[in-house]
Amino acid sequence: MQLYLSQVIGRPVRDRQGEPLGKVADLIVAIGDRYPPVTGLVVSTGRRKIFVPWSDVATFDANGAQLSTTRIDVDKFRQRPNELLLYQDLQDKQIVDIDGRRVVRVNDLRLDEIEGKLHLFAVDVGAAGLLRRLGVEGPWRTIASNLHVGVPERYIDWEDVDPVETSIASIRLRVPHRGLRELHPADLATIIDQLTPRDRAGVLASLDDEAVADAMEEMEPETQVDVLETLEPARAADILEEMSPDDAADLIADLSEETRAEILPLMERDEADEVRELLGYPEDTAGGIMTTAYVAIPEDLTAGQAIEKLRELEPDAETIYYVYVVDADEHLVGVLSLRDLIVARPDTPVREFMHEEPVAVRVLTPQEEVAQVVARYNLLAVPVVDDDGRLQGIVTVDDAIDTVLPTAWKRRLPRLYSRVAG
């Protein structure tokens, strides 16, 4: 048997003798299984809504329900924590199509009989669901057939669905937003961008700080600010600590002064100091777009010691395009690629095979000039030094040409170049 929710809502409920008791107001499913089983009905009897367990239902189809008993519990229905109401919680609500990586709206719900029990099987997000609810699916299909055109149908398997609206109370789901946590940060950011502010809360609450930080770096600037300003200041601080310093500084700069004053004192001192330092540079200069997350090693190390140093630091992929070499006073004296380190004999001093006098820019170099340097020398990142030649940070290629490329391409650059660098 296959049913749709729209076919049964409002249909009559009768007792064992065929006497009317009320109408189907909703179906209840128990979250936990791959395809949640229907565990009962919510029956509307005038002004009261009562619960009827599925074990009391003898027959159930598009004509309504007939019970196997003449006695029912007239207590008011109360939803339990592991239960989902199909009509109230899902119909017309926003959901995430995990496989399609987009936000869609529920037009109808498909119920299938599996091993003798009715289960929630799929979500209908196509035009057919809307036509069915309007009661014109049959005539429309006849017309479409005569015109040799199809009726658009689109179903999403329940396993690939993640309800996101706050009215659903995400804590009741089988594993809250499990599918969302497995998405790439760019896909997750796209989904969060599409949600209304109130619906983002449940999603963000289910993700750890690192996952939110990764997604934040991919979001539209307006969404970043909206998200951060709706979070508790302590959690906002934790998320900013997980972001790269330059992205964190850019985001903090866009916050209201009041929010900024609340969050900065809650950050770890080192991370907060880095952010404050970056905020001190003009926005359109190398200092304003650089990150302080880079890898620098002393010039007196050997190749083997340098590799051990990298293992100890565990740098992010985006900031290990190059390894910079500094003297005892932090002056930039050379640069290495990962290939240079790997092919060098372990006992070879770094100063013997490093590239001396690397291309660099000053902290106040205009952003346009930084982009020209990156393009001219085909760099994945360019070091930034102060007036005395001390290494202060690096500007990665995506940030260097931030004003040149459209947003869609800017988002691809960190991933493209991290693959090249790796």
N, C-alpha and C positions, 0 to 999 in steps of 0.2 A: 504493500500500500504506500502511496505517495500523496501527501497533502501539503497545502500551503496555508500559512497562518491566516491569510486574508479570507480563505474559504470557510474557516470555522469560527472566527470571532463574530459574536452576535447570534450564533446559531442556537437553537433551543436545547436545553438539558432536561431530560425526562427521567422519572424514577422507573423502577422495575416494571411497574404496571402501566407505564406510558403517560403518567400524569406529569404535566409541566412543573418544573421547579424553578426555572430561571433561564438565563442565557450565558453562553461562554464569554467571559470577560477577558480571560488570559490563560495561557498555558505556562506551567512551571517546569523548568528543567534543573537537574542537579549538576553543577559544574564539577569536573574532575575526570570524566571519561573523554576519550577521543571525540565521540559524538554524544553529547549530553542526553541522557534519557528523560523523557517526559515523566514527571513524578506526580502530577496532579493538575487539577483545573481550578481556576478562580471563577466562581459562578456568581453572577449578579442576580440577586433576588430582590428587586425593588431598590431600596436604599442601602441594602446590606450586601457586602461581598464576602462569600464564604469559601472555604477550602474543601475540595473533594479529592481524596487520594486516588491515584490512578488504579489502585487495586479495586476500587468500587465502580470503575467504568467498565461496562460490559461491551459496548460498541461505541466507535467514534469515527465519524467520517464527515463529509461535506454537508450532511443533513443535520449534524449536531451530535449530541452524546446521549446515550441511554445507560443509566446506572444499573448495577446488579442488586441494589438495595432500595428499600423504601425509607430508610432512616439515614439522616445525615447530621453531621455536627454543625450547628448553627453559629458557632463562635466566629467572631470576625477573623478574617484571614490576616496572618502575620508572616511576612517574608523572613526566611531564615538566612544566615550568613552565606551558605553555600548554594543558594538558589538564585536563578535568574528568571525574571518574568519576560517572556518573549515579546509581548505587545508593549508593555510599559518601558522595558529597559532597552529593547533593540529596534523596534519598528520606527522608521524615520530617523534613527540616530546615526551619528557619524561612526564609522569604523575604519580601521586601517586594513587595507588589503596588503598583507605582509609580502606575498609573492609579487604583486604588482607595484609595491612600494608607493602607495598613494592612499589618500583619504577619499572614501566614497560614502554614499548614504544608502541605508537599508530600505529597499522598496518592498520586500517580502521575505519570508523565511520558509525554507523547504524542510518538511518533516518526512522521514523515511522509516518504514518498518524494518527493523533489523533483529533477526532471531526472535520474532514475535512481539517485540516492544517498539514503541514509537520513539524516535530519536531526532534531535536537531541535527540536520545533515549539512545544510548549505544556506548561504545568504544570497538572495536574488537582488542584484544591483542593476539589472537591465530594464529596458522599456517594457518587457513582458510583465514584470512585476507590477508596474504602475497600471497597465491595462487591466490586469487581473483584479486589482483592488477597485478599479472603477467599474468593474463588472462588464467590460466590453471586450475582453480578450478574445472570446469566441468569434463574435462578428468581425472584429478587426483582422483576425487570422484568415477568415474567409475572404475578406476584401483583399488582403495582402496576397493570398494564394491566387486569386483571379488576376491580380496585377503582376504576378510573378516576382514579388518582392518578399523579403523575409521580415520577420518580427525580431528585432534585436533582443538577444538573450545573453545574460551574463550572470554566472553563478560563481560564488567563491566558497570553496570547501571550508567548513567550520574550522579546520585545523589551521587555515591560513588567515584567520580573522582575529583581530584584536580590537575589542570595543574600547573607545577612549573617552566617551563623554562622562563627566563627573557624576551624573545621575546614576550611573551603573555601579559606582563604588568599586573601583578596580581591585580592592583587596579581596573581593569575592571570586575573582577569576581563578581558573585552575592553577596557573602560575602567572602572577600579575605581569602582563606585558612581556612575557618570555620572548615572543617573536620580535618585538621592537628592540630588545637588548641585543639581538643577534644581527641587526642590520648594520650596514656600513654607516659611519657617522654622517656622510653626505646625504644618504637616503633618509636617515633619521631626522636630519635637519630639515630636509624638504617636507617631511610629514609634519613636523612641529610647526613649520612656517604656515601650513595650511589650517591648523587647528585654531579654534577661537581661544582667547586667553584663558577662559575658565576651564577649557578642556585640556589645556597643557598641564595643569596641576597634577592630575593623576598620573600622567606619563612621566613627568619629571620626578615625582615622588618614588616611582618604581625603579629608577635608574640610579646607579652609583655615581659619585662625583666625577670620576674619570670619564665615564660614558657621556655625561652631560657636557663636560668640558670639551670633549672631542666634537660633539654635535654643535656646541655653541660656536666653535671656530668656523663652522660651515654655514651658519645661519645668516639671514639677512640682518644688517645692522639694527634695523628697527625692532626685529624680533629679539635680538640679543638683549637690547635694553629692556624691552617689555618683560622678558623672562627673568632677568636678574632683579629687576625692581619689584617683582611679585614674590620673590623667594625671601625666606627669613635671612637676615643679614649674615648670620653665622654660616649658613649653608652657602650663600652667595660667595662668601670669603673662601670657603673650602674649594668651591668650583674654580674660582679665579686662580687659586694656587696650583691647580692641575693644568691650567692653560699655559701656553708659551708666554713669556713675559711681555713680548710686544703686542700680542693679541689681547692680553689682559689689560695692558695699559691703554690700548685703543678703546676698549670697551668701557673702562673706568672713566676715560675722558668724556664719553658720551652720556654718562649718568648725571642725574641731578646732583647738585652740590650736597644736598641733604643725604642722599643715598650713599654718595662717595664718602662722606664723613662717617657714616655708620659702618661701612664695610672695611675700609682700609685698616683701622685699628684692630680688626679681628683677624687679619691675615698674619701668617708667620712673619717674623721680623725681616728675614732675608728677602722673602718674596715681595713684601711690602716696600722695602727699600729699593729693590730693582724697579718696581713699578713707578715709584716716586721719581727715581732718576730718569726713567724714560719719559715721564710726563713733563720733565723740566726742559726737554728739547722742543724746538718748533716742530709742528706736525709735519711740515713738508720738507724736512731735512733728513739726512742719513740717520742722525740720532733719534729723530722722531719715528722712524720706521724700522730701526734695527731691533734685534733681539739679543739679549744677554745670555741666551742659551747656546753656547758654542763650545768647541773642544780645543783647548790649548795645552801644550806640553812644554816642559823645559827643554832647552836646546842641548843639555848634557845627557839626555837619555839615549839608550840604544834602541834599535828597531824593536827588539823583543820586549824591552821595558815599556815602550810606547804602546804596544799592543796590550800588555797587561794593564796599563793605565786606562785604556779604552774599556776593557772589561770591567774595571772598577767603577768607572763613571757611568756606564750603561747609557750612553747618549741616545736621544730620539733620532729616528731616521732623517728627519728634516734638517737636523743641525749637525750631521756628520758627513756633509758633502766633502769637506776638507778638514784637515787637522792643522791647526796653526801652531807655530813654534815661537816661543817668547824667551827673552833673557831673564835674568834675575830681577830686573826692574819692570817686567811686563811689557817691554818694548817688542813690537812685532818684528821678527828677524827672518821668518821663513814660513813656508806652507808645504804641506804634503797631501797627496791624495791617498785614499785607502789602498789603491794599487801599489803606490810607492812603498808603503809599509809592508804589505804582504810579500812582495817579491824581494825585498831587501834581506840580507843575511841578518839573523837575530842579533849578532854582536856588533853590527855596524852602527856607529854613532849617527844620530839623526842629522846633525849638522853637515855630515858628509854627502847626504843625498837629498836634502831639502831644497826647495826652490827658493833662492834668496831674493830679497827685494820684491816681495809679492805686490801685486796691484792692490791698492787700498784707497779709501776715501776718508775724508775728515768728518767729524760729527756734524758740522754745519753745512756740509755739501748739499746743495739743493737736490730734491728727489729726482728731478728730470735728469740731472747730470749723473746721479747714481745709476739710473736706468740705462743711460748711454754707455757707462763703463761696463755694466753687466753685459750689454749686447755686444759691445766692441770686442771684449775679451772672451766672450762665450762662457761666462761664469755661472755656476749654480748658486754661488754666494760670494759676496765681497766683504772683506774685513773693514771695520770702521775704527779709526784711531783718533786720539786727541792730538793737540798741537805738538806734543812731545813724542808722538809716535807710539804711545801706549795703546794696546788693544782694548777697545771698549765694548765691542759687539760685532755682529755680522748682519748684513742685509741679505736675505734670501731672494732668489730670483722673482718669486711671486710677489713679494712686497716691493721689490725695486721697480717693477713695471705695473704697479697697482693702478696708476692713472692712465695707462696706455691700453690695456686689454679690457674687454667687457667682463662682467662678473662671472659668467659661466666658465670662461676660460681661466680666469684667475683661480677659481676653485680647483680646477684640474691640475694646475701647475705643481703644487706641493706633492701630489700623488705621482704625477708623471716623473718629476725629477728625483723623487725619493727612490723610485724603481730604477732610474738610470744610475743614481749614486750607489744603490745597493748592488 
